[in-house]
């Protein structure tokens, strides 16, 4: 991560989209290879070391040789019912907290600069529009004060795919108000 940060900075980029802290639980999921496997402890430990490598020794002052890390995909992205990318997941709250949350919590505690949001839905709720997950859990409970970033086209998906917004403009409102 330290070498990747140095090389990313050499390209004049101050930020990257890594580490992937999703658990590799389902071999059908096409992004399984991006994960650290199915162990929450291993994903947490390796995720913290990647954050430190990317961001350097002081996460509040990222120097010219380091970059802002962006953990993804908060939360439960790797457990879709269909096994396909960007599709709904059914995850009981206790499973979400015991298995999917620890790696993100550890990264936040290590000073993570940014988090990318899950592109799908958890229990019928689009994560991009979830105040419960993005504000109550991530910001208030975990204390995350960095940048929350959307993934590709996902705010538009709140309207077009998930049908919980009345328009594209309403989807933006829902996502911003969610956190």
HELIX and SHEET records of a PDB file:
HELIX    1   1 UNK A    2  UNK A   10  1                                   9    
HELIX    2   2 UNK A   32  UNK A   34  5                                   3    
HELIX    3   3 UNK A   40  UNK A   55  1                                  16    
HELIX    4   4 UNK A   93  UNK A   95  1                                   3    
HELIX    5   5 UNK A   96  UNK A  100  3                                   5    
HELIX    6   6 UNK A  102  UNK A  109  1                                   8    
HELIX    7   7 UNK A  127  UNK A  129  5                                   3    
HELIX    8   8 UNK A  131  UNK A  131  1                                   1    
HELIX    9   9 UNK A  132  UNK A  141  3                                  10    
HELIX   10  10 UNK A  154  UNK A  160  1                                   7    
HELIX   11  11 UNK A  168  UNK A  178  1                                  11    
SHEET    1   A 3 UNK A  70  UNK A  74  0                                        
SHEET    2   A 3 UNK A 114  UNK A 117  1                                        
SHEET    3   A 3 UNK A 147  UNK A 149  1                                        
SHEET    1   B 2 UNK A 121  UNK A 122  0                                        
SHEET    2   B 2 UNK A 125  UNK A 126 -1                                        
END                                                                             
